Amino acid sequence: MIPELKTILIAMTPLGELRAAIPVAVNVYQMPIWSAYIFSVLGNLIPPIFILWGLKTVSGHLSRKVYFFNRFFAWLFTRTKNNHFDKIEKWKEWGLVILVAIPLPFTGAWTGSLAAFVFNLPFRKSLFLIALGVAIAGIMVIAANFFGVFVVKYLGWQVLLGFLALAGFVWWYFKKTRKSY
């Protein structure tokens, strides 16, 4: 299988997305950066099209046909909107872009598609915001990939491990000391 197709398939996975596709394409398949970026972004944008379209269609059909699903989707939408209404009002559409753009586990195009579905955002608007977030995430992943390769090449893997441990500690500290507003 050609590297470009492999990159697209890796980018389509829910856990890997382009966070895995770009490093694999650049470091394993030796693809140029621009090529890895383009194929990873394209691959990462395929699932949201089907998720956004399919979830609306399937949930509408199930809600009309099965009483349990009607109750479940009504509960899900009401609960989610009640719990996160203040955040939605504060961030609006940029919240979806940020959710997709942050290259961490359980963020990305799949999660952004689910969030757009739950908050009932229009299809085209959702797809545009998700594409913007994916493009930003791709740039961040390229930068992180080159930082990691540089550190390992010139300073050693132990220093990279130290950077990761320090970043984890800082994240933990701020999460622990953060006040809820």
C-alpha positions as CSV (number, residue, x, y, z in Angstrom):
1,M,0.0,0.0,0.0
2,I,1.3,3.4,-0.9
3,P,2.4,5.7,2.0
4,E,-0.1,8.4,1.1
5,L,-3.0,6.0,1.5
6,K,-1.6,4.6,4.7
7,T,-1.3,8.2,6.1
8,I,-5.0,8.9,5.2
9,L,-6.1,5.7,6.8
10,I,-4.1,6.4,10.0
11,A,-5.6,9.9,10.1
12,M,-9.1,8.5,9.8
13,T,-8.8,6.4,13.0
14,P,-10.6,7.8,16.1
15,L,-7.6,7.4,18.5
16,G,-4.7,8.3,16.2
17,E,-6.2,11.0,13.9
18,L,-3.5,13.3,12.5
19,R,-1.7,13.3,15.8
20,A,-0.4,9.8,14.8
21,A,-0.5,10.2,11.0
22,I,1.9,13.1,10.7
23,P,4.7,11.6,12.8
24,V,4.3,8.2,11.1
25,A,4.3,9.8,7.6
26,V,7.3,12.0,8.3
27,N,9.4,9.6,10.4
28,V,8.5,6.2,9.1
29,Y,7.4,6.8,5.5
30,Q,9.9,9.6,5.0
31,M,7.3,11.8,3.3
32,P,7.9,15.5,2.9
33,I,6.3,17.7,5.6
34,W,3.8,19.4,3.3
35,S,2.7,16.0,1.8
36,A,2.3,14.5,5.3
37,Y,0.3,17.5,6.4
38,I,-2.0,17.5,3.4
39,F,-2.8,13.8,3.4
40,S,-3.2,13.8,7.2
41,V,-5.6,16.7,7.2
42,L,-7.6,15.2,4.3
43,G,-7.8,11.8,6.1
44,N,-8.8,13.5,9.3
45,L,-11.7,15.3,7.6
46,I,-13.3,12.3,6.1
47,P,-14.9,10.9,9.3
48,P,-16.6,14.1,10.4
49,I,-18.5,14.3,7.2
50,F,-20.1,10.9,7.9
51,I,-20.4,11.5,11.6
52,L,-22.2,14.8,11.3
53,W,-24.5,13.6,8.5
54,G,-25.0,10.1,9.9
55,L,-25.7,10.9,13.5
56,K,-28.4,13.4,12.7
57,T,-30.0,10.9,10.3
58,V,-29.7,7.8,12.6
59,S,-30.7,9.7,15.8
60,G,-33.8,11.2,14.0
61,H,-34.8,7.8,12.7
62,L,-34.3,6.0,16.0
63,S,-36.1,8.8,17.9
64,R,-39.2,8.4,15.7
65,K,-39.2,4.6,15.8
66,V,-38.0,3.6,19.3
67,Y,-39.4,5.3,22.4
68,F,-36.2,4.6,24.4
69,F,-34.0,6.4,21.9
70,N,-36.4,9.3,21.8
71,R,-36.1,9.6,25.6
72,F,-32.3,9.1,25.5
73,F,-31.6,11.8,22.9
74,A,-33.9,14.2,24.7
75,W,-32.1,13.5,28.0
76,L,-28.7,13.8,26.4
77,F,-29.3,17.1,24.6
78,T,-31.0,18.6,27.6
79,R,-28.4,17.5,30.1
80,T,-25.5,18.5,27.9
81,K,-26.9,21.9,27.1
82,N,-27.8,22.6,30.8
83,N,-24.3,21.5,32.0
84,H,-22.3,23.4,29.4
85,F,-24.5,26.4,28.5
86,D,-22.3,29.0,30.1
87,K,-19.2,27.6,28.3
88,I,-21.1,27.6,25.0
89,E,-22.2,31.2,25.5
90,K,-18.7,32.3,26.4
91,W,-16.7,30.5,23.6
92,K,-19.4,30.1,21.0
93,E,-18.0,28.6,17.7
94,W,-14.4,29.1,18.8
95,G,-14.9,26.4,21.5
96,L,-15.4,23.8,18.8
97,V,-12.2,25.0,17.0
98,I,-10.2,24.9,20.2
99,L,-11.6,21.4,21.1
100,V,-10.5,20.1,17.7
101,A,-7.2,21.9,17.6
102,I,-5.8,20.8,20.9
103,P,-3.6,17.8,20.2
104,L,-4.5,15.7,23.3
105,P,-6.3,12.4,23.7
106,F,-10.1,12.6,23.3
107,T,-10.0,15.8,21.4
108,G,-10.0,16.1,17.7
109,A,-12.3,15.8,14.7
110,W,-14.2,12.8,16.0
111,T,-14.9,14.5,19.4
112,G,-15.6,17.8,17.7
113,S,-18.1,16.1,15.4
114,L,-19.9,14.6,18.4
115,A,-19.9,18.0,20.2
116,A,-21.3,19.7,17.1
117,F,-24.1,17.1,16.9
118,V,-25.0,17.4,20.5
119,F,-25.1,21.2,20.4
120,N,-27.1,21.0,17.1
121,L,-24.7,23.2,15.1
122,P,-25.5,23.4,11.3
123,F,-23.6,20.9,9.1
124,R,-21.6,23.3,7.0
125,K,-20.7,25.5,9.9
126,S,-19.6,22.5,11.9
127,L,-17.5,21.1,9.1
128,F,-15.8,24.4,8.5
129,L,-15.0,24.9,12.2
130,I,-13.7,21.3,12.5
131,A,-11.6,21.8,9.3
132,L,-10.1,24.9,10.9
133,G,-9.3,23.1,14.1
134,V,-7.8,20.1,12.2
135,A,-5.5,22.5,10.2
136,I,-4.3,24.2,13.4
137,A,-3.8,20.8,15.1
138,G,-1.7,19.7,12.1
139,I,0.6,22.6,12.5
140,M,1.0,22.0,16.2
141,V,1.7,18.3,15.6
142,I,4.4,19.1,13.1
143,A,6.0,21.6,15.5
144,A,5.9,19.0,18.3
145,N,7.3,16.3,16.1
146,F,10.2,18.4,15.1
147,F,10.9,19.5,18.6
148,G,10.9,15.9,19.8
149,V,13.1,14.7,16.9
150,F,15.5,17.6,17.6
151,V,15.7,16.9,21.3
152,V,16.3,13.2,20.8
153,K,18.9,13.7,18.1
154,Y,21.0,16.3,19.9
155,L,20.2,16.0,23.6
156,G,19.1,12.3,24.0
157,W,15.9,10.6,24.8
158,Q,16.4,11.2,28.5
159,V,16.0,14.9,28.0
160,L,12.8,14.4,26.0
161,L,11.5,12.2,28.8
162,G,12.4,15.0,31.3
163,F,10.5,17.6,29.2
164,L,7.5,15.3,29.1
165,A,7.6,14.7,32.8
166,L,7.9,18.4,33.5
167,A,5.0,19.2,31.2
168,G,2.9,16.5,33.0
169,F,3.8,17.9,36.4
170,V,2.9,21.5,35.3
171,W,-0.4,20.2,33.9
172,W,-1.2,18.3,37.1
173,Y,-0.3,21.3,39.3
174,F,-2.4,23.8,37.4
175,K,-5.3,21.3,37.3
176,K,-5.0,20.8,41.0
177,T,-4.8,24.5,41.9
178,R,-7.2,25.9,39.4
179,K,-10.3,27.5,40.8
180,S,-13.6,26.8,39.3
181,Y,-15.4,30.0,38.2
